[in-house]
Every structure is written in structure tokens, then in C-alpha cells.
Amino acid sequence: MSTPRTVLVVGGGAAGNAVTILLRRAGLTVDLVEAKDDWNATAGSGITLQGNALRVLRELGVWEQVEASGFGFGSVGITTPDGTVLHVQDDLRTGGDDLPATVGMQRPRLQQILIEAVRASGASVRLGTTAEILDQDADGVHVRLSDGSEHRYDLVVAADGLGSATRAAIGITDKPEPTGMAIWRIAAPRPAGLTRTDLAYGGPAHIAGYCPTGETTLYAYVVEANRDRAGIPPASYADEMRGLTRHYGGHWPDITEHITDPAKVNYTWFDRLLVEGSWHRGRVVLVGDAAHCCPPTLAQGAALSLEDAWVLAQMLTGSDVWDDALFQAYYERRIARVRPVVAASVQIGQWQLDGVRDADLPGLMGRTMTMLRELP
């Protein structure tokens, strides 16, 4: 049986971009459709990339650009709300000893690097476009796109994120659930001497932290119990975030003075999602946030999505037959890794929400990160 050669990727985030690059490298014909006209090229503030994410970015051929654009470091500090450093812990190099433990970078820059790699791969890209109708048979999927065009593919990869319309369209009813926490984020200038992530637990927020993203930049965040979004007008976002950060010491006074533009502040609830049983229906398969999502307490959201893309691409290009057995094997391989990371991420957030001070936070983080040193 000949290997199927045509793939539609729905969604141009980390997972969708990555699987497109890898499948094109193997010679498959790939179309990518993305709902946003700008390909999400300017969305977000910063991102923390652990070593296992960096490992996949190296496989994509973009590690040099990431390294040049971000800020690498190898430890995390735990502080009191007033900025007193209680402990500095070396991070595990989950991508291997030849990669940094962590790189912080501006999220729009990472997206731009991946966009350029997708363009260079020769994939066909349609922006401002969604998949409206998926009509499957035993050998493939007939797709009608929102631009009115119709196409047939051997496989559809659903990488359209947490609220995936593709997931719902194929009858998977799982939906994201809020964890009870929310995060305020902003990109800001990096104060002199700030060279790693520091986390303060307690104070007016559950967690206050920051991550350097370049020689002169960082992104900062504070986590609190979620509130009704309707009661927080966007024009007040800077005031709301400053109201929390002004109570923290150390580098926080320097950061707080730059929290002035509400349009630059992002407010998001923490959600969780884990699709159990399988991540496919026929010739449509889920990757990334469409299949799973965890709070950013372990900074593993993008990493898990990138790993999904890497594993799925390996399995697709290494098999002559694309069938239920292959897609179920993909699920089994990934769920064994994703399930404990989602559980640990949610547990860490819940301990903070509940104010549990005797929790085994270092132990849980250490065990989870140790697991991630293994290949996905």
C-alpha cells in the first residue's frame, strides 16, 4: 500500500507549524489553514521554553534563531514577597546536556521564527481560513474551507487550539475547564541584574514571577484566583496588575513602573483539558492544545504541543499505512507523558490556590522534570 501524501493542518500555532515543517521535510504535500489573518504574529508577551521544547525546536531547524532571539539560563530562584531570595535551584536540562535548561523569549518572536520556517518549507498557507465541513470515508477526508474551496486529503491534523472546532466536529465532546486561577502578563524592560526566573509565593497574589526574554526584555506575571472577566474592563488591566505587583520587592518596583498601558497587559484564566481514550476519529487526529492543556505552573504547554508534532510526524513518515492502529499508538505514546504533566501542573496550581504550605512542591516538580529528560 502506498503511503498517503496529502495532509491538511488546521491551526498555525506551535503544534500546527511544527508538524507542517516536519511533514514537508519528509516530502508530503501539506496545506495549513489558520483562522487569524495575521497568523497570531503579534499575540502574547513572553514564553518560557524548557529543554524538552528546545530539543524539538532544534529538530525543526530553528534552534540557532531561537538561541539568538531569547535568553538562556539554568536556575530558578524562590523569594519572599519582599524579594529576599530563599533558595536558588539549578534547573534540569530536560532537552539534554547540550541545550540550556531554559530559554525565555518574546512569544511573537518565536511565532515569527516558526512562520518563516513554514513558509520556507513550501507548504501552502491560507490565512483567515477555517475548515468548515469534514466528510470522511475509509481512505481520507473531503474538506470544505471557509473560502469556499473544496479539497481532499489523506489526513487532517487538528491543531486549532484549546477551543478546537475540529475536535467538536469529529464528535469528541471534551471541553476545557477552568482551574480557579488566572494570570496577568506583560512584556517589560529587564532590570539590570535580572538573569533568571524568580518566583514569589504568597503576598496579594498566589504567585509572582518573571522570566528574562532577551538582553533588554522580560515578561512578568502574577497569578490570582480567577474573577468574572465581565467585571474587569480591559481599560483597567494595567491598574489591576499594578495593584498586585506593587506589593512585591526585589526587581518588582522596576518592573511595576512600566505597567502603564492596559493594551499591553494580558489577562487569562488557567484551564485544563485532557482528552482520554484516543486523539483521533478516522483520518482526523488532534495535536497540542486541541488534545490537552495544562496551567503554566511547569511551563510545559508549548513543550508538550511541540512534542506531539514531533512524535506524530515521526510515526506518519515512518509507516506505509495510516490507520486506527497507528493513530492509537500515537495516543498511547503521548498520553503516558502528557497525563502526569497535566496532573502535576494542575496539582501545583491547586496547592497555591488552597494556600497549602507543606506541599511537596520541589519533589513533584523534580520528579516531573526528570521524566521529561527522556525522549517523548
Stockholm file with secondary structure:
# STOCKHOLM 1.0

chainA/1-376         MSTPRTVLVVGGGAAGNAVTILLRRAGLTVDLVEAKDDWNATAGSGITLQGNALRVLRELGVWEQVEASGFGFGSVGITTPDGTVLHVQDDLRTGGDDLPATVGMQRPRLQQILIEAVRASGASVRLGTTAEILDQDADGVHVRLSDGSEHRYDLVVAADGLGSATRAAIGITDKPEPTGMAIWRIAAPRPAGLTRTDLAYGGPAHIAGYCPTGETTLYAYVVEANRDRAGIPPASYADEMRGLTRHYGGHWPDITEHITDPAKVNYTWFDRLLVEGSWHRGRVVLVGDAAHCCPPTLAQGAALSLEDAWVLAQMLTGSDVWDDALFQAYYERRIARVRPVVAASVQIGQWQLDGVRDADLPGLMGRTMTMLRELP
#=GR chainA/1-376 SS CCCCCEEEEECCSHHHHHHHHHHHHTTCEEEEEESSTTTTSSCCSEEEEEHHHHHHHHHTTCHHHHHHHSEEECEEEEECTTCCEEEEEECCCTTCTTSCSEEEEEHHHHHHHHHHHHHHHTCEEEESCCEEEEEEETTEEEEEETTSCEEEESEEEECCCTTCHHHHHTTCCCCCEEEEEEEEEEEEECCTTCCSEEEEESTTSSEEEEEECSSSEEEEEEEEECCCGGGSCGGGHHHHHHHHHTTCCTTHHHHHTTCCCGGGEEEEEEEEEECCSCSEETTEEECGGGTEECCGGGSCHHHHHHHHHHHHHHHHHTCSCCSHHHHHHHHHHHHHHHHHHHHHHHHHHHHHHHTCSSCCHHHHHHHHHHHTTSCC
#=GC SS_cons         CCCCCEEEEECCSHHHHHHHHHHHHTTCEEEEEESSTTTTSSCCSEEEEEHHHHHHHHHTTCHHHHHHHSEEECEEEEECTTCCEEEEEECCCTTCTTSCSEEEEEHHHHHHHHHHHHHHHTCEEEESCCEEEEEEETTEEEEEETTSCEEEESEEEECCCTTCHHHHHTTCCCCCEEEEEEEEEEEEECCTTCCSEEEEESTTSSEEEEEECSSSEEEEEEEEECCCGGGSCGGGHHHHHHHHHTTCCTTHHHHHTTCCCGGGEEEEEEEEEECCSCSEETTEEECGGGTEECCGGGSCHHHHHHHHHHHHHHHHHTCSCCSHHHHHHHHHHHHHHHHHHHHHHHHHHHHHHHTCSSCCHHHHHHHHHHHTTSCC
//
